Amino acid sequence: MPGPQQRGPRRPLSVRGPRPTARLGGNAKLRIAIGRILLIGALLVAGVKLVQVQGIQAAELAQQAQKQRTTRLNIPAERGSILDRNGNQLAFSIEVRALYILPQRARKTWDEARAKEPEKYPVSYDDHMREVAKFISSTLGPEVNGEKTDEETVYQQLVKDISYEVLVSEAEPAKAAQIVAKYPTEIGSEYRSKRIYPNGEVASNIIGAANWRQEEKPPTTQGILGLESAQDNVLAGRMGRRVVDTMSGDDTLVIPNTERELVKPLPGKSLELTIDIDTQYAVQKMVTDYTKKSGARNGSAVVLDSRTGEIVAMANDKTYDPTDFGKADPEQLRNTAVASSFEPGSVNKIVTAAAAVEYGLFKPDDVLQVPGSIKVADRTIRDAWTHGTVPMSFTGVFAKSSNVGTLLAAQEVGKERYAEMLQKFGLGRRTNSGVPAEESGVVPPLNQWSGSTFGNLPIGQGLSMTLLQMTGMYQAIANDGVRIPPRLIRAEIGEEGARSEKQRPEGVRVVSPQTAKTVRDMFRSVTQSDPRDANQNGTGKQAALPGYQIAGKTGTAQQIDPTCKCYSQSQYWITFAGILPADNPRYVVGIMLDAPHGTQFSSSAAPLFHDIAAYLTQRFQVPMSVEQTPYVQLQM
């Protein structure tokens, strides 16, 4: 039996024997040769191009790069609105579009394209622009906000030999988009913002004006006057950023449709004011009409909420159109109610009345023997009417506006306590109400008083105040002796309606609640009328309003005659301040007329107070007084 077959030793599995060498076929050698040739060719082409770019075409390409480059630009934020106390818009912004063309670039591009593809571009550039002009005019109409957009006007703009031309500044975004969509390589659209003032001139002295400033870097809506300027940082928001392609090294020449947004802008905050726009409109109209018929140079009125000090209305007879403020003169742009100070006259007598009652020196029924004149230092002061020594009640001194009686009471108060009371009423310093351009008025410091100063101040001469300050004095008496600094801005409103209330100013105790009530009751007699005895009439009987107790005070202050530097005998400030209703105060009204003359309405602002008070009772449904003003004997 044959044994097992003998085999040679095995190789390890991991070791392989040498493979036979493969022979390259003719096709493989050809492919390798061709690849090498192509690689060498590509390198040669790249080298030639590099030489061409860096050498032969370097200047030309650099010039082209200079003509078109990437530029980072700011994106204006949406400006916040200004609202009245009820949310009515007083100022807001809308988006508009400026349509523009780069005429020289557009012509060159068209001519080059026509030279290459004449069948695709059969007409000349000028003929093409005729078509563009016709479409733009038919889309926008013959005029947009005063800018002509008829076909011929637009055509002449399109064919100008300039680098940049704005066709229209305030096109509606939808119409602008329609035009750009049809002619994307010719026409560009640029964001702009337009400020809208729906109430026109109403409250313009307060709100101010803002407009688009193309010359700014970057272009944006900027506050120019009033609150728009003073609160510009709040209203403006924060700009975003975008990337665009620009022409000719000028960052302002943006190539159409090359914008890329990077950072979105943060909208500005809106401002909610204390103003009631309906009351503002009514008071502004009444002030304008009364100023005109009184012959005054100008007139103003302020309405305050007696409990909060909020400014409900602040009106001047001279206003302006905030969309065209360039045509206004300085008097129209000025907010006279805060930017002009004046001597208040007898309205200031409330300081003496409050001090005398607060320090327990007089009661309303106390009788004073009032002569026809009084001498203070080197000056003799007289009453407005001639009389000998007459007995007047303390109430009667103010109801009849006796200068002499007031000075007798002031002498009992004393200089130091009187000066302190002026400070408590907030005179001589700004109210910080938030109304722009506010003056502080002037109150001479006690250490600078001359001998006759104390003969001037108690009767409202020798010191000055703004109408807002004057009205604030009466607000303190209306608010049980606590003066609350007036304010204009109620709140800031951010994104998604987030409301941030402005901190209410702290009140200042001027007099006690009992003193305030006593003074209010005394000053009701200013509006008293007695048909049987003229001696019992107050100086402001025309301010009386049936069904309501009115406390107030008339004022007449001599102006300085610039020729003699002395008090004029013909030029006056006429003032009135009143509380409505006196028994349950809701509103305080202050009025100033500058140099009224020549008419039956020139001697008093009381009729204007009556009209404003009547409106307020209807507008805010103010309940009638429970009792009518009691009759008081003013002169014994």
Buried (B, 14 or more C-beta within 10 A) or exposed (E): EEEEEEEEEEEEEEEEEEEEEEEEEEEEEEEEEEEEEEEEEEEEEEEEEEEEEEEEBEEEEEEEEEBBEEBEBBBBBBBBBBBBBEEBBBBBBEEBBBBBBBBBBBBEBBEEBBEEEEEEBEEEBEEBBBEBBEBBBEBBEEEBEEBEBBBEBBBEBBBEEEBBBBBBBBBBBEBBEBBBEBBEBBBBBBBBBBBEBEBEBBBBBBBBBBBBEBEEEBBBBBBBBBBBBBBBEBBBBEBBBBEBBBBBEEBBBBBBBBBEEEEEBBBBBBBBBBBBBBBBBBBBBBBBBBBEBBBBBBBBBBBBBBBBBBBBBBBBBBBBBBBEBEEBEEBBBBBBBBBBBBBBBBBBBBBBBBBBBBBEBBEBEBBBEBBBEBEBEEEEBEBEEEBEEBEBBBBBBBBBBBBBBBBBBBBBBBBEBBBBBBBBBBBBEBBEBBBBBBBBBEBBEBEEBEEBBBBBBBBBBBBBBBBBBBBBBBBBBBBBBBBBBBBBBBBBBBEEEEEEEBEEBEBBEBBBEEBBBBBBBBBBBBBBEBEEEEBBBBBBBBBBBEEBBBBBBBBBBBBEEEEEEEBBEEBBBBBBBBBBBBBBBBBBBBBBBBBBBEEEBBBBBBBBBBBBBBBBBEBBEBEBBEEEBEEBBBBE
